[in-house]
């Protein structure tokens, strides 16, 4: 192992990549873009941007090594940047970068009694943590998976996430096309199932060959009673899982649906740490936990995965909007897990944004190829710098 090296600089960078069709598909009735470039999905009352935006973090050590992190930046990215610049960066400069998990815990402690255990603070923590793990592995000349104990696989099954077309027949046709390309797992978004969530599930089941794995993201829309009724309507189609049925704060509702629906239930993309995970897993018999690297960082992704394993839940990582840095870290960690039946594949984001990074990471024929090389295996290339948001 190399000698410890101190942190010389930490730079937060906001990038925004244009897209032709908004995330999850075309705007629906009553949905319009406001002057800040945001719109609200009426189905789940959640705000989204019209671009793919994230916050990158570049960590440089005194010996010249560089590590890259990335986190959510889709809404109010300046909030993440302010927390990095005002709170975290001054504390970390001139510190050694060789124990990211301990640094995460120290930074977490700073704000835990001020309501800063999650939200924007948790996201800022995630970006720092990914970058520190990346630079640690790169300085050692090993992959992130090797730094965590070693990979079990170098390819991970991918499920297609989202069918961003305006009508149900178009979405069914798109699902058929993806299945023909080797993707066995396909998930659709209830928030844009304007013809009906159950109708879409049964239409997909009828159109796809036996053995296709169908999932639905319920986007936290339902009280428990309504989610249970919907589960009964979906049950004949045998979904692989139903995701996020109840509001994130509704722990009791999630537990009821997980324990009473008779269907596999998945949750966890919004959890930032093992404490938030334990509060759910103590009561809800979840089939799958979905850690999101952009929210957890490497350290808490690993902690949540261990907790899920101890509670008998599988791990199917979530993937969100980004340039590929946290996705590569997620795949690297997933490759070390005892089992990872699927990893989410945001095809409308991932494929287009690969042009902005240098990496061997790919997704084709139903599988991700985990990035090769040191660290998490992704480095921004010059094309990305054309999309920096001044600040």
N, C-alpha and C positions, 0 to 999 in steps of 0.2 A: 504493500500500500504506500502511496506517496505521503510525504510529510504534510501536516496540516497547512492550509493556506487561508489567509484572512479574506473576508469579503471586501473588495475594493469599491464596487459600485453596484447599484440596483436601479434599473430604469424601467418604469412603467410606460407602456406604449399602447394606445388605443388604435385599433384598425377597424375599418368598415368596408365590407365587400358588397357591391351591388348585386341584386338578384332580380330576375325578370318576374317571377311569380312569388308572392308573399309566402312565408313559411306556413305550411299546412294546406296551401292551395289558394285559389282565387278568392277575393273578397266576396262575402255573401251579402244578402239584403240587409241594409242598415249599417253596413261596415264601411267606414271611410277613413282615409289617412288625414291626420291633423297636421298643423303647421310644424310640429317637431318631428314628423316622419313616423309617427306611431299610429296604430289602429287597434281597436278593441274587438276581439272575437266575441260575438254575442252568445255563442254556445256556452262558453265558460267564463265570460266577463273578464278575461285576462288581456292585458296589453302586450302588443308585439311590435317590433320595428319592421321597416320595409327593407332593411339591409341585414347582412350577417355581420355582427359586430362583437368583438371580444377585446379583453385587456390582456396584453402580453407583459411578461416580466423577464427582463434580461439581467442575470446575475453574473458579474465578472469578479474573479478572485485575483489576489495580488500577483499570482504567478501567470495570469493571462487566460486561465480557463474560463469558459463561458457556458452557462446553463440557461435553458429557456423554460419558462412557465406560462400558463394561460388560464384564464378563468372567464366566467360570465361577464359580458359587458353589453348585453342586448338592450338593457334599459338603464339609463342614468350611469354610464360608465365612469363619469367623473367622481361618483361617490366612492367607487373602488379605488380610483387613483388617489383621491384625497386621503383615504385611510392608509394607503401604502406610503405616501410621501410624508404625511404628518405624524404617523404613529410608528409604523414598522421599520421603515428604512433607516431612520436615525439610530434606532436601537441595534440594528444588525450590522451596520458598517464597522469594519475592523474586527468583527467576530469571525471565528473559524466556521467553515461551511460543512463540517464533516458529520454532524449529527442532526439531520433534518427533523427527525421525530421529536427530539428534545426542544429544538427551536420552535416547532409548532406548538408544543405544550406551553412554553414560556410566553409566546405571543398570545395564545388563547387566554392564559391567566390574566393578561392585562385588562381585558374587557369583559370577563365572564360575569361580573357582578353589575355591569352596566348594560345588560341586554345585548351584548355584542358577541354572543356565542354562535350566531348564525348570520343570515342575511348578507349584506354587503361585506361585513367584517370577515365572515366565514369564507366568502369568495376570495377576498384579498389574501387570506391565509392560504387558501388552496393554490393560488398562483405562485406565491413565495415557496411553498413546500415543493411543488413540482419542479421549480427551477433549482432548488437546493439539491434535491435528489438527482436531477439531471447532471448538475456540475459535479456532484460527488462521484457518480458513476463514470463520467467522462474523464475526470482526473485519474481514476483508477484504471482506465482503459477497458471498462467492461460495460455490458448492457445494463439497463435498469433492472431487468429481470435477474441478471446475475448478482447485482448488488443486493437484491432481496432474497437471495438463496438459490436462484436457478429456475429456468423455465421448464415446464413439463411438456409444453407443445410449442410449435412455432406457427400454427394456423388455428384459427378459432371460428366456429360456425357463426354466421351473420344472419340476422333476420332483417328484412326490409321494413323500414319504419316510415309509414305515411304513404298515402295514395293521393297526391295533390292534384286531383282533377275535379271538375265542377259537378259532374253528375254521377250517379251510382253506376250506370252502364260503363262509363269511362273508367271509373275506379276499378270495377271488376276486370275490365280488359287490361288495365295496367298491372293488376295483380297476376293475371295469367301470363303476361309477358315476363314479369320478374320470376315467376315459378319456372317458366320454360328456360330461364337463364341459370337455373340451378339453385335458386333461393327457396328453401323449403318453408321457412318461417316468414310470415307476412303480418304486419300490424297496421290497423287503420285507426284514425282519430275520430272519436265520437263527436268532438266539437264541430266537425264539418260533415257529419252523417245527417244531412238534411232530410233524407228520405226515411230515416229511422235507424237507430243503432242496431236493433235486432234484425231488421230487414237487410242491412248491409252484411252482417255476419252470416245470415243464411244464404244470401246471394253468393257470397264468396265461397262458402262451403259447397254449394251446388256447382259452382263453376270450376273449382280446382280439383285436381286428382286426389284420391284417398291418400292419406299420409301427410298432407299439407298441414302445417301448424299455424293456426289463426289466433291472433291476439287482438285485443282492443284496448286502446288508451282512453279511459273514461274522464281523464283530466279533472279529477276532483269535483265532479259536477253534482253528485247526488247525496241526499240524506240516506241513511242506512236502509230505511224501508223501501225507498225507490230503487236503490242499488240491488237489493235482494229480489225485488220484483223483476228487474231487468235481467239479473242472473238466471232466473227461472226461464225467461224468454230466450236466453242465449244457450241454455244447457244442452239442447238437442244437437246443436252444432259443435259441441265439445271443444270449446276454446282452450288453447294451450294455457293462456292466463287472461284474466281481466285486470287491468292496471289502474291504480289510483282512483278507486271508486268514490271516496269521500273527501271532504275538505281536509287539508293537511292538519288542521287543528283538532279535527274530530277523531281523536284516538279511539273513543268508544265505538263510533260508527265503523271505523276500519276494522276493529276487532270483531264486531258483529258480522260484517260481510265476510271476512276471512274465515270465521268460525262456523257460520251458518249457511253460506251460499252453496256449498257443495262443489264449487269451482276453484281451481287454482287462482290465488290472488297474488299480484305483484305490487310492490310499492317501494319507495325509497329514493327517488331521484332528487327530492328536495332536501333530504337530510344532509347536514353538514358534518356530523360527528357521531361517534359511537353512543353518546348520551341520548341524542335524538332517536337513534335506532333502537336502543334498549327500551325506551318508553313505549315504542310500538310493539316490539317483539316480546315484551313481557306479557302482552295480552292478546296479540293477534297471531294466529297460526298461519303465517304467510308461507306460500309456496316458494316465492322468489323475492329476493332483495335486489334492488337496482341502484347500487351506488353510482353517483355521477362524479367523475374525477374533477370536473370544473368546480364542483362545490366542496369536495372532500380533500383534495390533494392526495398525494400518495399515502401519507401516514394514516389518515383517517379512512381512506378507502380500504387499506389493509385491516384496520381495526374493525370496521363494519363487516368486512368479509369473514373475519374470524368469528365475530359474534353471530353472524348468520349461520355459519357452519355449526357452531355450538348449539344453536336453537333448531337445527334440522331444516333450515331453509336453503335453497339453492341460490346462487349468485348469477344474475344476468345483468351486466353493467348497462347503464343508460349512456346515451351519447347525445349531445346537444350541439348548438350552433358554435362553430369555432373554425380555426384555420388548420387544425390537425395536431396541435401540440398536446393538448390534454387528452385527445383521443389516442394518440400513440402511447402516452403514459398509461392510459386505461387498459389498452391491449397488453402492454408489457406486464402490468400487475396481474391481469386476468390470466396470462399465460403461466403464472406461477401457482394458480389456485388448484386445489385437488380436483375440481371439476368446474367447467364453465360451458353449459349447454348451448348458450348463445351469447352474442354481444350485439347490441343495437347498431343498426347501420342506417344513418340519416343520409340516404342517397342524394337527396336534393341539395345537401350541404357538402358532403364529403368529397364526391367526385370532382365537383367544380373547383373546390378550394385547394385541391392537391397541387394545382399549378403554382401556388404561392409558397410552397415549401419544398425542400430537398429531403427525400426519404425513399426507402424501399417499401414502405407501408402501402398496401393495396387491398381492395375488396373486389372479388370476382368469383363467379361460379359458386356462390353460397358461402364463401369463406373469406375472412381477413387473413392477410399475411402480416404477421407482427414485424415491425420495423427492425432491420438489422443495424448493427453498428453500436458505437458507445452511447451511453445515456438512453434516453427514450427514442433516439433515432430520427429526430426531426429537427431541421434547422430552417428558419425563414430564408427565402431567397430574395434577390433584389426586386422582383415583381411585387412583393408584398408591400415594400416601402412606398409605393405609389398610392397606397390606400391608408396611410397614417392620418389620423384625425388630429389636427393641431390642438395643442393644449398646454 
